[in-house]
Amino acid sequence: MNARVAILAAAFLFSTGGAAIKAASLTAWQIASYRSLVAALVLLALLPAARRGWGWRMVPVGVAYAATLVLFVLATKLTTSANAIFLQATAPLSLLFIAPWWLGERWRARDLLVAAATAVGMALFFVGQEPNAVTAPNPWLGNLCGAASGFTWALTVAGLRWLNRTGVPGGYATAAMGNLFAAALAFGPALPIPAFSLPDVSVLLYLGVFQIALSYYLLNRGLAQVPAFEASVLILLEPALNPVWTYLFHGEQPSGLAMLGGAIICAATLLQSWVHSRETDSNSDSAPRSGRAKKSS
């Protein structure tokens, strides 16, 4: 139960990112740089595992994660929070092409179906022209940044799996490295350093300490004990609540097509996780039976 609560708490904190980012008067580049700097310092200071095992193999994964962090902030500032989070969730579509190339994993029929559904959901975000709004001044460019963050997140996921295969402890160290890279990547465009107001400092501290560092810690603690399918269901709390917070705090309303596209993407992800969990359970059930049969013979 504690592990499930940890995952739900992580998803809850993740979901507040859109509303918090839109609450700051700073530019997207400034938010991306300073929130990641805060997150990296917190992870390095409080988690010994974040300071161990650094090596060159983590660098490409850290760069991909850094790009994801920066692109998500850009997307959230330019388009609606719902569009940003749902487009980032299109990562399975990119993994269909990345996994065979990087990990040598073959396609399966269900992967193609999930990818097709995800592509349909993503296309709905680009159908028609969403009107510009105070909280979404450039929806088209923001949607492109959101789609790009889905691709870089897919690279991050594949990279973490690659690190695990090579025996490199990815986890917290890669998260700390990625946040440092993100802070450095966005620092140039974030210049000149602004005169920080108290509300902006509060938002940056919240984003860095709670929305990234604490949520990442809680998610890792929970994933160690909760089955993958159940965890994927609990994590869906993030895209479900993200548009709610931005509506309550900023009055932002995503388009009907965007919500439909997000629903399709979440449903496809949920279906993929469910099928994968059934296959995993089937394999784990058959392994002991085959082992006993071999021993008795």
N, C-alpha and C positions, 0 to 999 in steps of 0.2 A: 504493500500500500504506500509506503514511504517513497518507493521508486516511482510509482505512478504519479503521486503528488508532485514529485520533483519535475517530471516531464511536463505535467500540466502547468506548473509554475513557470518553467522555462518558456513554454509556448505563450503563456500570458504575457511575460515580459517581452518576448520577441514581437508580439502583436502590437505593443504600444509604440514601436519605433516610428511608424508613419506619422502618428499624431504628434509625437515629440519633435521629430525633424521639422514638421511644418510649423511648429510653435516658435522655433528659433528665427531671429531676424538675420542671422548670418547667411552667407552664401552656401550653396551645396558643397563646394570644395572646402570651405572652412569647417563645416560640420563634419565632413568625411575625415578630414585630417585630424582634427582635435579630438573627436570622439574615439577614434582608433588609437590615438596616442594615450588617452586616459585608459582605455581598455587594456592595451599592452602593458602599461605600467602596473595596473592592478593584477593582471595575470602573473607577471614576473615577480611581483612583490609577495603575493599571497600563496602561490602554488609552486612548490619546489619542482614538480614535474614539468612546468613550463620552462624551467631553466636548464633542463637536462636533455642530452641526446641531440643537440643541434648539429646539423651536417648539411652537406651540399645537396643531398637528395631531397631535403625539405624545401629548398629554394623554389623550384617550379611550382610546387603545391602552394607555398606561401604567396607567391606572386598571383596565382589564380584566385586564392581566397581574398587577397588585397583588392584585386580588380572587382570581385563580387561586392565587397563592402562599399567601395567607392561608387560603383555603378548603381547600387541600390539607393544610395542617398541622392544621386543625380536624378534617378527615375522618380523618386518620391517627391522631390522638389518641383519637377516639371509636369508630372501627370498625377492622377489620383493615387492614393495609397493602395486602393484595391487593385488597380492596374499594375502597379509596381510589384506587389507581392505575388499576384497570380502569374504574371509573366516570368518571375523568377522561378516559379514552380514548374515551368516547362522544361526543367533540366532533364527529365527522362528522354525527351525527344533528342537532345544533343548526345546523351549517353549511348543512344542507339548507334551512333557513328564513332564515338570516342572509345567505348569499351572494346570493340574488336581490334582497333588500331593500337591502343595502349595496353590493354589487359589480355588480349587474345580471347575474349569471350565471344561466343557465337550468338547470332540472333536466334530467337525463338518466335514462333507464330504469335504468341501473346504479346511479345515485345513490339512487334509490328503494329498490332491492333492498338496498344496503348499509345504508341508514337503517333499513329494516325489520329486518334481521338485528341491527343494533346495538340497536334498541329491544327486541327479544326478549332479547338478552343482558343489557341493563340491567334488564329486568323481573325476571329471575331473582334479582337481588340483593335484591329486595323481597318475594319469595315466602316465606311463612312468617316465623318470628321467630327470628333468631339469638340464642343465649344470650349474656348479658353475660359479659365476662371482664375480667381485670385489665388486659390491654392493649387491650381493646375494651369500655369501660364502657357505651357507648350506641350500639350498631350502627345502629339505625334513623336517629337524627339524624346519625350519621357518614356513612351512605349518602346522605342528602339533601345533605350538604355536598359529598360526592364528586361527585354528579350535578351540583350547581351549579357545581363547579369545571370540569366538562366543558363546560358552557355558556359560562363566562367564558373558558375556553381557546379555544373556537371564536371568540368575539369577538376574542381576541388575534390568532389566526391571520388572520382576515378583516381586522383592522386593519392588520397588517403588510403584507398584500398591497395594501391601500388606500394605505398610505404609499409603497410601491414604485411604484405607478401614478402618484402625484402627485410623484414625484421626490424624496421625503424619505428620507434615509438612516436606515432604522429601526434595525435590528440592535442594536449595543451601546448606543447612546444610549437607546433605548426600554427595554432591559433595566435600565440604571442608573436611569432615571426610575421604572420600575415597582417596583423594589426600594425606592426611597426612599418612594414612595407606600405600599407595603405596610408599611414600618416605621412610617410615620405613622398609617396606618389602624388598626394593631393596638396602637399605643402606649397609647392611653387604656384599653382593657380590660386591658392588661398591667400597669397600676399596681396596687399600689405596686411600685417597683423592688425586686426580691428581693435577698437576700444571696447572691451567686453562689458556688456551690461550684466547686472545680477541675474535677470531671467535667462540670458543666454548661457551664462556660466552654469546655472542650475540645470539647464537642459543638457549641456555637454556632459556634466558629471553624471546625470541620470543615464544618458545613453551609454557612456563608457563603462560605468561601474555596474549598472543593473541590466540594461537592455542587451549588452554584449557579454561582459565578463561573467556576471553572476548567472545569467541564463545559460551560457555555454557550460559552466561548471555543473549546474543542475541537470542539464540535458545529458551530459556524459555520465553523471552518477546514475541517472535513471535508466539509460540505455544498457548499462551493465547488468541489469536485473530483469528488465521487461522484454518480452518477446517482440520481435521486429514489427509484426503486424499490429499488435496492440499499441506499440509506440507510435507507429505511423498514424493511427487513428487519433491518438491523444494530441499529436503535434498539429493535426488539422485545426486545432483550436486557434492557431496563429492566423491563417488566412480568413477564418470565420470572424474573428474579433477585430482584425486590422481595420476593415472599413467602418466598423461600428464606432471605434474610438475617434476616427477622423470626422465622422458625421456628428458625434456628440460634441466634440471640441471645436470643430471648424465648419460644420454644416456642409461638408463635402459629400456629394452624392455621385457615385459612379453610374455610367450609363447601363441600360438594361442589357445591351449586348455584351458589355464587359462582365457583368455579373453572370450571364449565361456562360460566357467563355471560361470564367473562373470555376463555375460549378462543374463544367465538363472536365477541366484539368484536374480538379480535386477528385472527381469520381474515377477518372482513369488511373490516377496515382493510388487511390484506395483499392481499386480492383487489382492492380499489379501487386500491391503488397499482400493482399489476401491470397492470391494464387501462389505467390512465392512462399507464404507461410504454410500453405497446405502441402506444397512440395517438400519443404523442410521437415514438417512433421511426419510426412510419409517416409522420408529417408531415415529419420531418426528412429521410427518405429520398426523399420525393416532391418536396420543394422543389428540390434540385439538378437532378433530371431535368427538371422543368418549366422551370427556368432555362436549361438547355442547349438545350431544344427551341425556346425563344423566340429564343435567340441564333442558332441555325442557320437559322431561318426568315427 
